[in-house]
Amino acid sequence: MSNLELFDEDLLDNPSARVPVCLVLDTSYSMSGKPIDELNRGVKMFMEEVLADEMASLSAEIAIVTFGGGVQKEVEFASIEKQTVPYLTTSGNTPMGEAVNLALDMLEARKKTYASLGISYYQPWMVLMTDGAPTDDISIAARRTSDLINNKKLTIFPIGIGDKAHMETLQQFSPKLPPVRLKGLHFKEFFMWLSQSITMKSRSTPGEDIKALPINPWADLSL
């Protein structure tokens, strides 16, 4: 196999600056029923909205990691045009630390691929959503995440789902901004906000600060 074949053909064909986004989603058993149904609808709408915007579809690269019983790579980084929307199911406990470590490894590997091809990229984004507390050790994952954020190499969106979400745990992953609790099961509103934010980012210059969109439609600001 030649060196050229080792590289991602989409990256070679499309030199647009990339926005790598990794969704790290709780699919433990406590998410069963309406929560996982609404999460599936939100993820599907998110990927469709990003694909529908010409600029965002050229720039955004989405990966999805789930943690429920075990940790799964549901979607690998690639051109969104070639990705299939996953159908998420629930199972088992909440190995959050393992999932975040995997997501960070995937982001680092993707950044190295960009660098090897001379493709510029925006600061990576991670969305961490959970409705409970982790059932594994999060110390290494939280430290890695915090170090990247403090060095301006990662942006995280820590989102609590429901009243039992352990916000103190989410705070350990986010040294600069407090975690936010989702309003009810407003996953679609959150993912619409996220897709619009990606669209804004894709129209900016890498390294440029952009004003965040209001989070009111999806966030519980009563606490």
Buried (B, 14 or more C-beta within 10 A) or exposed (E): EEEEEEEBEBBEEBEBBBBBBBBBBBBBBBBBEEBBBBBBBBBBBBBEBBBEBEBBBBBBBBBBBBBBBEBBBBBEBBBBEEBEBBEBEBBEBBBBBBBBBBBBEBBBEBBEBBEEEEBEBBBBBBBBBBBBBBBBEBEEBBEBBBEBBEEEEBBBBBBBBBEEBBBEBBBBBBEEEEBBBBBEBBBBBBBBBBBBBBBBBBEBEEEEEEEEBEBEEBBBEEE
